[in-house]
Amino acid sequence: MVCCQTRAGWSVIHKRAFLHSPLTIQPRLPPRRCASASPQRRLCRPLRQLRTRPPPRPLRRNPLLTYSPRTGDSLTPSRVAAVIPARFASTRFPGKPLADLTGKPLILHVLDRAAECKTVSRVIVATDDERIHETVLRAGFESRMTRADHPNGTSRIAEIAETLDEDLIVNIQGDEPQIEPELVDRTVTLLASRPDVNMATLVSPFATGEDPANPNIVKCVCAVDGRALYFSRSVIPFNRDGAPDAAQPLKHVGLYVYRRSFLSTFLALSPTPLERTESLEQLRVLEHGHTILCAHGEAHFTGIDTPEQYAAFVQRCRARL
């Protein structure tokens, strides 16, 4: 037995006992200093404080973030589909969607414009005519066949919307070959920013040479908060005193944006007296107490309802060549 009564002896025994130990003793490092610490507090904060992160910044609101009835999430991005109703048997202009004096059928002019919209992720033609259906498919666009007994374009769109998952449905008329994509985006964004409203449309000042008295151009008057008050084929408002600073007529552009869930509600509404008098189905929405928001923009051309309007469109196309 080794006996050692001195501190030095115990030190030798301690070193020999741990001579073959696998333990590696790390050298003590000086406390790490934070570059951003103040002179009064040079040592780092405790680890549990370092792990505490500041609260996240509030999200910047995207105009296409709106309420989703499927999830109840107020920050669910709205998905948008544009549906273009097209029928061959037009009363005033039969065969209008396939008129091709410009070298391209009219319906393809509309599709090209719709495809340029930034807020729209899907474009579909809704038609009951095989000729229109095949023309659209050959051009590489999506087309769906519908029933032939629809009373109007909204009813035809609703049939397609029942099979879609998109939150917002854009109704682009099949006779609007010069609709500006930016105005479509503006109308979509307006409705997406108002989850309390189910429908929006577009109004525009009259362009030079357009006649407000033309009954084929629908007029609209709006409230100061952007709600539509009335649509008419007559000139509204009437400037009784001829004042130069009086409110000017606004033309209604054939563009609608709906919440998909509202389309079935719309079609369930009974027809109304004003709707039948003016032959304007949007009046049914107003007469039943629903709100239509109006986006404002300068739409330079209206839809094509007659052969004369189509001839003017052909001339504009040829003038650009």
Secondary structure, DSSP 8 states (H G I E B T S, - for coil): -----SHHHHHHHHHHHTTT------------B-TT--TT--B---HHHHT-----------TTEE--TTT--TTEE--EEEEEEE-S--SSSTTGGG--TTSS-HHHHHHHHHHT-SS--EEEEEES-HHHHHHHHHTT-EEEE--S--SSHHHHHHHHHTT---SEEEEE-TT-TT--HHHHHHHHHHHHT-TT--EEEEEEE--TT--TT-TTS-EEEE-TTSBEEEEESS--S--TT--TTS---EEEEEEEEEEHHHHHHHHHS---HHHHHHT-THHHHHHTT---EEEE---------SHHHHHHHHHHHHHH-
